[in-house]
Amino acid sequence: MPPASALFERLAALVHQSVRDDAARHGLLPIHLQVLGYLAQANRYSDSPIAVAEYFGITRGTVSQTLAVLERKGLVARKPDERHGKRIHLALTAAGRSVLARSWARRLDDALAATGHDAQAAQQGLHALLAALQRQNEHRAFGVCRECAHFLVEGDGYRCGLTGEALAAVQTTKICREWTAPQAA
């Protein structure tokens, strides 16, 4: 059996090819499709142009050009932040969600489920590997809100302990750029 690094390299190459193929089918570049996928998972702290730049490690100029293409194609819409005048949020349109409905990510999830292995255990293992690599490379983590050290359950609702803001249940299952690993018990 090849070493894990060779398996991951091959998996990465196959995923990259799938992203390129899917993007080309829609007249997009791979980064365009990846941004759509990211925005589908991002909570309200993470659906901004700067968060997109941080997540992908790309320049603000590249993000600006990418968003311009996605907006022109009707796949993404900008929405002003109700509380902060200059901030904007990015949201997928119905057309953007439709592109993702048949995307490489869905096929990858289906392939993982079809292996017959415990998909949850595989996901947890991959999550741990990702966290370790992010620490090694000193990258921002972008974890799921409910798994964050700042996540608070209060009565019937949820709150971000970092910002103090109430969180809608749907927001707590999405990725957040403010995510911090919980301290080991």
C-alpha positions as CSV (number, residue, x, y, z in Angstrom):
1,M,0.0,0.0,0.0
2,P,1.4,3.5,-0.9
3,P,2.2,5.9,1.9
4,A,-0.6,8.2,3.1
5,S,1.1,11.2,1.4
6,A,0.9,9.5,-2.0
7,L,-2.8,8.7,-1.5
8,F,-3.6,12.3,-0.5
9,E,-1.6,13.6,-3.5
10,R,-3.6,11.3,-5.8
11,L,-6.9,12.3,-4.2
12,A,-6.0,16.0,-4.5
13,A,-5.2,15.5,-8.2
14,L,-8.6,13.8,-8.8
15,V,-10.5,16.5,-6.9
16,H,-8.6,19.2,-8.7
17,Q,-9.5,17.6,-12.1
18,S,-13.2,17.3,-11.0
19,V,-13.2,21.0,-10.0
20,R,-11.7,22.0,-13.3
21,D,-14.2,19.9,-15.3
22,D,-17.2,21.2,-13.4
23,A,-16.0,24.8,-13.6
24,A,-15.5,24.5,-17.4
25,R,-19.0,23.1,-17.8
26,H,-20.4,26.4,-16.4
27,G,-17.9,28.7,-18.1
28,L,-16.0,29.3,-14.9
29,L,-12.5,28.9,-13.5
30,P,-11.9,26.5,-10.7
31,I,-11.5,29.3,-8.1
32,H,-15.0,30.5,-9.1
33,L,-16.5,27.1,-8.3
34,Q,-14.5,26.9,-5.1
35,V,-15.8,30.3,-3.9
36,L,-19.4,29.2,-4.6
37,G,-18.7,26.1,-2.5
38,Y,-17.2,28.1,0.3
39,L,-20.0,30.6,0.4
40,A,-22.5,27.8,0.6
41,Q,-20.8,26.8,3.9
42,A,-20.0,30.2,5.3
43,N,-21.8,31.8,8.3
44,R,-22.4,35.6,8.6
45,Y,-18.9,36.2,10.0
46,S,-17.4,34.5,7.0
47,D,-19.4,35.5,3.9
48,S,-17.4,38.6,3.1
49,P,-14.7,39.3,0.5
50,I,-11.9,39.4,3.0
51,A,-12.9,36.1,4.5
52,V,-12.9,34.5,1.0
53,A,-9.3,35.9,0.5
54,E,-8.2,34.5,3.9
55,Y,-9.8,31.1,3.3
56,F,-8.2,30.5,-0.1
57,G,-5.0,32.4,0.6
58,I,-5.5,34.7,-2.4
59,T,-5.2,38.5,-2.8
60,R,-8.1,40.9,-2.5
61,G,-7.7,41.8,-6.1
62,T,-8.2,38.1,-7.2
63,V,-11.3,38.0,-4.9
64,S,-12.6,41.2,-6.4
65,Q,-12.2,39.8,-10.0
66,T,-13.7,36.5,-9.0
67,L,-16.8,38.1,-7.3
68,A,-17.3,40.3,-10.4
69,V,-17.5,37.2,-12.6
70,L,-19.8,35.4,-10.2
71,E,-22.1,38.4,-9.9
72,R,-22.2,39.0,-13.7
73,K,-23.2,35.4,-14.2
74,G,-25.9,35.8,-11.5
75,L,-24.4,33.2,-9.2
76,V,-23.7,35.5,-6.2
77,A,-25.3,38.6,-4.8
78,R,-23.9,41.3,-2.5
79,K,-26.0,42.3,0.5
80,P,-25.3,45.2,2.8
81,D,-24.7,44.4,6.5
82,E,-27.7,45.8,8.5
83,R,-25.5,46.8,11.5
84,H,-22.2,47.9,9.9
85,G,-22.6,50.3,7.0
86,K,-19.6,49.5,4.9
87,R,-19.6,45.8,5.3
88,I,-21.2,43.5,2.7
89,H,-22.2,39.9,2.8
90,L,-22.1,37.6,-0.1
91,A,-24.9,35.2,-0.8
92,L,-25.5,32.5,-3.4
93,T,-28.4,33.0,-5.7
94,A,-30.7,30.2,-6.8
95,A,-28.5,29.8,-9.9
96,G,-25.4,29.5,-7.7
97,R,-27.0,26.9,-5.5
98,S,-28.0,25.0,-8.7
99,V,-24.4,24.9,-9.9
100,L,-23.4,23.3,-6.6
101,A,-26.2,20.8,-6.5
102,R,-24.5,18.8,-9.2
103,S,-20.9,19.6,-8.3
104,W,-17.8,17.6,-7.6
105,A,-18.3,18.1,-3.8
106,R,-21.6,16.3,-4.0
107,R,-20.0,13.4,-6.0
108,L,-17.1,13.2,-3.5
109,D,-19.6,13.0,-0.5
110,D,-21.5,10.3,-2.4
111,A,-18.2,8.4,-3.1
112,L,-17.3,8.5,0.5
113,A,-20.7,7.2,1.6
114,A,-20.4,4.4,-1.0
115,T,-17.2,3.0,0.4
116,G,-19.2,1.3,3.2
117,H,-16.9,2.7,5.8
118,D,-18.0,4.9,8.7
119,A,-18.3,8.2,6.9
120,Q,-18.4,10.1,10.2
121,A,-15.2,8.5,11.5
122,A,-13.5,9.3,8.1
123,Q,-14.7,12.9,8.3
124,Q,-13.4,13.2,11.9
125,G,-10.0,11.8,10.9
126,L,-9.8,14.2,7.9
127,H,-10.8,17.1,10.2
128,A,-8.0,16.2,12.7
129,L,-5.5,16.0,9.8
130,L,-6.6,19.4,8.4
131,A,-6.3,21.0,11.9
132,A,-2.8,19.6,12.3
133,L,-1.7,20.9,8.8
134,Q,-3.3,24.3,9.5
135,R,-1.3,24.6,12.8
136,Q,1.9,23.5,11.0
137,N,1.4,26.2,8.4
138,E,0.0,28.8,10.8
139,H,-3.2,29.2,8.7
140,R,-6.5,30.4,10.1
141,A,-8.6,27.4,10.9
142,F,-12.2,28.2,9.7
143,G,-14.0,25.6,11.7
144,V,-17.7,24.8,12.2
145,C,-19.3,27.3,14.6
146,R,-20.8,24.6,17.0
147,E,-17.3,23.2,17.5
148,C,-15.7,26.5,18.5
149,A,-14.4,27.5,21.9
150,H,-16.6,30.7,21.7
151,F,-19.9,28.8,21.0
152,L,-22.4,29.2,23.8
153,V,-25.8,27.5,24.3
154,E,-28.1,29.8,26.2
155,G,-31.6,28.6,27.1
156,D,-33.3,28.0,23.7
157,G,-30.7,29.8,21.7
158,Y,-27.1,30.2,20.8
159,R,-24.6,33.0,21.1
160,C,-21.1,33.7,20.0
161,G,-18.9,34.3,23.0
162,L,-16.4,36.3,21.0
163,T,-18.9,38.8,19.5
164,G,-21.7,38.5,22.0
165,E,-24.2,38.2,19.2
166,A,-27.1,35.8,19.1
167,L,-26.8,33.1,16.5
168,A,-29.6,31.5,14.4
169,A,-29.4,27.7,14.5
170,V,-28.6,27.5,10.8
171,Q,-25.6,29.7,11.3
172,T,-24.1,27.4,13.9
173,T,-23.7,24.5,11.4
174,K,-21.6,26.7,9.0
175,I,-17.9,27.5,8.9
176,C,-16.6,30.6,10.6
177,R,-13.4,32.6,10.2
178,E,-13.4,33.5,13.9
179,W,-13.3,29.8,14.9
180,T,-11.0,28.8,17.7
181,A,-10.3,25.3,18.8
182,P,-11.7,24.4,22.2
183,Q,-9.3,23.9,25.0
184,A,-8.7,20.2,25.9
185,A,-10.6,19.2,29.0
